[in-house]
Structures are given as structure tokens and as C-alpha cells.
């Protein structure tokens, strides 16, 4: 793995504050986490710029299919927002890439930590994931949640359960039947697509002056077909049912994550407020 690729991957691994919770709460927790990481890096004479909570906000809104016609007409597949997020992230990546290789490694160690101490989480799907316990990311978790090990476990498990929920929904026969109807509907509008996500990926990969307008046309057709064929309702109903089943199956995991977020919110709000007043760097 290249050093620049490692930079992106490690930033992604560290951003766990957005796992399951009300959008406003997870936004505040993420911003507070970024403030703490930045302060930690600065104490070691490194530069760090806050990173986005999500690089693909359209996927958070529409994990199965775009089904809001007005949103689609205005945003397409979120190309403009993705570009804005890229500009937000650029300073840190440009700074990192400009460092000599030995300094890059030192930056990564400061941010991510080393392997001398590890946090671990056993996943519901099997296997274990780990993370260093002594870098700025882990230190931020400790300061914000009071127990970095407990938060790492809770956040990774909840993240995995969220992925499980989506996978279960997409594998359901009712979803697959609705998806077939949606695909046929899209063909009638002039777009060939087996799945909404494949279409989204295909269009976002296209460049050119008319790419955005083409996105909006396709996304609008997608949303209309999602409603007309019942894919939207089917996906939402199955998603809710699977979420409820998982919460019953893993009540302690969901409750633990919720308690940690709730206890961290007062400090997170204070940090964000202080930064807004210009009292934090």
C-alpha cells in the first residue's frame, strides 16, 4: 500500500463517531473528535485539517436507491457535494504528500499510533479488527468517550451491524423482485442498470461539462422508478424490519454505543462551541 493510500485509509478507519445515531449528534461528535485529533497532532508539531464525517453523503441518504425526486433533480448523485468534500480534505492530503517518506511515516505514527498497544473488537460476522491504542485518533476517543477501548469495540460492532442490515435487505427475495421491476422501469427511460448503486458508480465516474446534468437526469428517473415500482417502500420496510431484528439480537451492543454517545455529547458540544468562538486551534 502506498503511503498516500495509507493516509486515506487510516483517516477513514479513525472516523468512527458517525456510527448509528441522530445526524445532528453524530455531526457534533465527529467535529469534536476532529478538534481533539488536531490539537493532539499540533502538540507534536504536525499539521492536521479536519476531515469529513463521510466522503459519500449521498450514500448515507440513499443506501439502496435514490427515491426523492426533488433531491435528485437538484443534486443528481451528489457530485457537487463530493467535490466540496474533496476540497475540504485536500490541505491535509497535500501536506502529507509533500513530506519526505520518513516524515510521512512519523506523521502516520503520530496520528494512528504504533503496534505497541492495540484495541480490539470481535465482530458479529466473525473475526477481530484492531487499532493502535496510542495515537492521536485513539487519544481523541479517550478524551471524548472516557474509554477508548470500549468506544472502539462499540463503534466497530455497530458499524458492522449496519452493514449486515443493508446486506440482509438487499438479499431479501422481496427486494430482489422490486429491483427487477425497477431495472425494467429504468430501461424504459433510456437507462440500462441492474442496480441503483451500479448506475450511480457508472455515472459518477464520467467527467465532462455535461456530467452533472446527466447525473440529475438519471437520478430523477431512478427516483421516479423507485416509487412507481415499489422498490423504495420495499427497501424502507425491509430495512426497518432488519434493524429491529438486529437490535433485539444485539441489545447490549446498541445500548452500550448509545450510552457512550450520550455521555460524550456535553463535552463534544462544548468543544465545538469553543472552536466557534476561536478559542481552539
JOGIUR-V907512 format. One record per residue. N is the residue number from 1. RES is the residue in one small letter. SS is DSSP state (A for helix, B for strand, O for the rest). OMEGA is omega in whole degrees, 0 to 359 (* if undefined). Layout:
n=N res=RES ss=SS omega=OMEGA
n=N res=RES ss=SS omega=OMEGA
This chain:
n=1 res=x ss=O omega=180
n=2 res=x ss=O omega=180
n=3 res=x ss=A omega=179
n=4 res=x ss=A omega=177
n=5 res=x ss=A omega=178
n=6 res=x ss=A omega=178
n=7 res=x ss=A omega=182
n=8 res=x ss=A omega=181
n=9 res=x ss=A omega=183
n=10 res=x ss=A omega=176
n=11 res=x ss=A omega=179
n=12 res=x ss=A omega=180
n=13 res=x ss=A omega=184
n=14 res=x ss=A omega=185
n=15 res=x ss=O omega=183
n=16 res=x ss=O omega=186
n=17 res=x ss=O omega=183
n=18 res=x ss=O omega=184
n=19 res=x ss=O omega=172
n=20 res=x ss=O omega=180
n=21 res=x ss=O omega=179
n=22 res=x ss=O omega=183
n=23 res=x ss=A omega=181
n=24 res=x ss=A omega=180
n=25 res=x ss=A omega=183
n=26 res=x ss=A omega=176
n=27 res=x ss=A omega=180
n=28 res=x ss=A omega=180
n=29 res=x ss=A omega=179
n=30 res=x ss=A omega=180
n=31 res=x ss=A omega=179
n=32 res=x ss=A omega=178
n=33 res=x ss=A omega=179
n=34 res=x ss=A omega=177
n=35 res=x ss=A omega=181
n=36 res=x ss=A omega=177
n=37 res=x ss=A omega=180
n=38 res=x ss=A omega=179
n=39 res=x ss=A omega=179
n=40 res=x ss=A omega=180
n=41 res=x ss=A omega=180
n=42 res=x ss=A omega=179
n=43 res=x ss=A omega=178
n=44 res=x ss=O omega=177
n=45 res=x ss=O omega=174
n=46 res=x ss=O omega=175
n=47 res=x ss=O omega=180
n=48 res=x ss=O omega=177
n=49 res=x ss=O omega=180
n=50 res=x ss=O omega=180
n=51 res=x ss=O omega=180
n=52 res=x ss=O omega=175
n=53 res=x ss=O omega=179
n=54 res=x ss=O omega=177
n=55 res=x ss=O omega=182
n=56 res=x ss=O omega=183
n=57 res=x ss=A omega=178
n=58 res=x ss=A omega=179
n=59 res=x ss=A omega=177
n=60 res=x ss=A omega=179
n=61 res=x ss=A omega=186
n=62 res=x ss=O omega=182
n=63 res=x ss=O omega=182
n=64 res=x ss=O omega=183
n=65 res=x ss=O omega=173
n=66 res=x ss=O omega=183
n=67 res=x ss=O omega=177
n=68 res=x ss=O omega=186
n=69 res=x ss=A omega=181
n=70 res=x ss=A omega=178
n=71 res=x ss=A omega=181
n=72 res=x ss=A omega=181
n=73 res=x ss=A omega=182
n=74 res=x ss=A omega=189
n=75 res=x ss=A omega=184
n=76 res=x ss=O omega=176
n=77 res=x ss=O omega=177
n=78 res=x ss=O omega=182
n=79 res=x ss=A omega=182
n=80 res=x ss=A omega=180
n=81 res=x ss=A omega=177
n=82 res=x ss=A omega=179
n=83 res=x ss=A omega=177
n=84 res=x ss=A omega=179
n=85 res=x ss=A omega=177
n=86 res=x ss=A omega=179
n=87 res=x ss=A omega=178
n=88 res=x ss=A omega=183
n=89 res=x ss=A omega=188
n=90 res=x ss=A omega=183
n=91 res=x ss=A omega=181
n=92 res=x ss=A omega=182
n=93 res=x ss=A omega=179
n=94 res=x ss=A omega=178
n=95 res=x ss=A omega=181
n=96 res=x ss=A omega=182
n=97 res=x ss=A omega=181
n=98 res=x ss=A omega=180
n=99 res=x ss=O omega=171
n=100 res=x ss=O omega=186
n=101 res=x ss=A omega=181
n=102 res=x ss=A omega=178
n=103 res=x ss=A omega=175
n=104 res=x ss=A omega=179
n=105 res=x ss=A omega=180
n=106 res=x ss=A omega=178
n=107 res=x ss=A omega=180
n=108 res=x ss=A omega=179
n=109 res=x ss=A omega=178
n=110 res=x ss=A omega=182
n=111 res=x ss=A omega=189
n=112 res=x ss=A omega=185
n=113 res=x ss=O omega=179
n=114 res=x ss=O omega=183
n=115 res=x ss=O omega=181
n=116 res=x ss=O omega=179
n=117 res=x ss=O omega=186
n=118 res=x ss=B omega=171
n=119 res=x ss=B omega=182
n=120 res=x ss=B omega=177
n=121 res=x ss=B omega=175
n=122 res=x ss=B omega=186
n=123 res=x ss=O omega=179
n=124 res=x ss=O omega=181
n=125 res=x ss=O omega=184
n=126 res=x ss=O omega=179
n=127 res=x ss=O omega=183
n=128 res=x ss=B omega=173
n=129 res=x ss=B omega=182
n=130 res=x ss=B omega=178
n=131 res=x ss=B omega=177
n=132 res=x ss=B omega=181
n=133 res=x ss=O omega=188
n=134 res=x ss=O omega=174
n=135 res=x ss=O omega=182
n=136 res=x ss=A omega=178
n=137 res=x ss=A omega=180
n=138 res=x ss=A omega=179
n=139 res=x ss=A omega=178
n=140 res=x ss=A omega=177
n=141 res=x ss=A omega=181
n=142 res=x ss=A omega=182
n=143 res=x ss=A omega=186
n=144 res=x ss=A omega=186
n=145 res=x ss=A omega=176
n=146 res=x ss=O omega=179
n=147 res=x ss=O omega=185
n=148 res=x ss=A omega=180
n=149 res=x ss=A omega=180
n=150 res=x ss=A omega=180
n=151 res=x ss=A omega=180
n=152 res=x ss=A omega=180
n=153 res=x ss=A omega=183
n=154 res=x ss=A omega=184
n=155 res=x ss=A omega=180
n=156 res=x ss=A omega=178
n=157 res=x ss=A omega=180
n=158 res=x ss=A omega=177
n=159 res=x ss=A omega=179
n=160 res=x ss=A omega=179
n=161 res=x ss=A omega=176
n=162 res=x ss=A omega=177
n=163 res=x ss=A omega=177
n=164 res=x ss=A omega=181
n=165 res=x ss=A omega=180
n=166 res=x ss=A omega=179
n=167 res=x ss=A omega=179
n=168 res=x ss=A omega=180
n=169 res=x ss=A omega=182
n=170 res=x ss=A omega=180
n=171 res=x ss=A omega=184
n=172 res=x ss=O omega=179
n=173 res=x ss=A omega=180
n=174 res=x ss=A omega=177
n=175 res=x ss=A omega=181
n=176 res=x ss=A omega=178
n=177 res=x ss=A omega=179
n=178 res=x ss=A omega=179
n=179 res=x ss=A omega=178
n=180 res=x ss=A omega=178
n=181 res=x ss=A omega=179
n=182 res=x ss=A omega=180
n=183 res=x ss=A omega=179
n=184 res=x ss=A omega=178
n=185 res=x ss=A omega=180
n=186 res=x ss=A omega=179
n=187 res=x ss=A omega=180
n=188 res=x ss=A omega=178
n=189 res=x ss=O omega=178
n=190 res=x ss=O omega=179
n=191 res=x ss=O omega=178
n=192 res=x ss=O omega=182
n=193 res=x ss=O omega=177
n=194 res=x ss=O omega=178
n=195 res=x ss=O omega=177
n=196 res=x ss=A omega=183
n=197 res=x ss=A omega=177
n=198 res=x ss=A omega=178
n=199 res=x ss=A omega=180
n=200 res=x ss=A omega=180
n=201 res=x ss=A omega=181
n=202 res=x ss=A omega=183
n=203 res=x ss=A omega=180
n=204 res=x ss=A omega=178
n=205 res=x ss=O omega=180
n=206 res=x ss=O omega=179
n=207 res=x ss=O omega=179
n=208 res=x ss=O omega=185
n=209 res=x ss=O omega=183
n=210 res=x ss=O omega=183
n=211 res=x ss=A omega=183
n=212 res=x ss=A omega=180
n=213 res=x ss=A omega=177
n=214 res=x ss=A omega=175
n=215 res=x ss=A omega=185
n=216 res=x ss=A omega=179
n=217 res=x ss=A omega=181
n=218 res=x ss=A omega=182
n=219 res=x ss=A omega=178
n=220 res=x ss=A omega=176
n=221 res=x ss=A omega=179
n=222 res=x ss=A omega=182
n=223 res=x ss=A omega=179
n=224 res=x ss=A omega=178
n=225 res=x ss=A omega=179
n=226 res=x ss=A omega=180
n=227 res=x ss=A omega=185
n=228 res=x ss=A omega=183
n=229 res=x ss=O omega=181
n=230 res=x ss=O omega=180
n=231 res=x ss=A omega=180
n=232 res=x ss=A omega=182
n=233 res=x ss=A omega=180
n=234 res=x ss=A omega=181
n=235 res=x ss=A omega=182
n=236 res=x ss=A omega=181
n=237 res=x ss=A omega=179
n=238 res=x ss=A omega=180
n=239 res=x ss=A omega=180
n=240 res=x ss=A omega=180
n=241 res=x ss=A omega=180
n=242 res=x ss=A omega=177
n=243 res=x ss=A omega=180
n=244 res=x ss=A omega=179
n=245 res=x ss=A omega=181
n=246 res=x ss=A omega=179
n=247 res=x ss=A omega=177
n=248 res=x ss=A omega=182
n=249 res=x ss=A omega=182
n=250 res=x ss=O omega=185
n=251 res=x ss=A omega=182
n=252 res=x ss=A omega=182
n=253 res=x ss=A omega=180
n=254 res=x ss=A omega=180
n=255 res=x ss=A omega=180
n=256 res=x ss=A omega=179
n=257 res=x ss=A omega=180
n=258 res=x ss=A omega=179
n=259 res=x ss=A omega=180
n=260 res=x ss=A omega=178
n=261 res=x ss=A omega=182
n=262 res=x ss=A omega=181
n=263 res=x ss=A omega=182
n=264 res=x ss=A omega=187
n=265 res=x ss=A omega=180
n=266 res=x ss=A omega=179
n=267 res=x ss=A omega=180
n=268 res=x ss=A omega=180
n=269 res=x ss=A omega=179
n=270 res=x ss=A omega=179
n=271 res=x ss=A omega=181
n=272 res=x ss=A omega=179
n=273 res=x ss=A omega=180
n=274 res=x ss=A omega=178
n=275 res=x ss=A omega=179
n=276 res=x ss=A omega=178
n=277 res=x ss=O omega=179
n=278 res=x ss=O omega=183
n=279 res=x ss=O omega=178
n=280 res=x ss=O omega=178
n=281 res=x ss=O omega=*
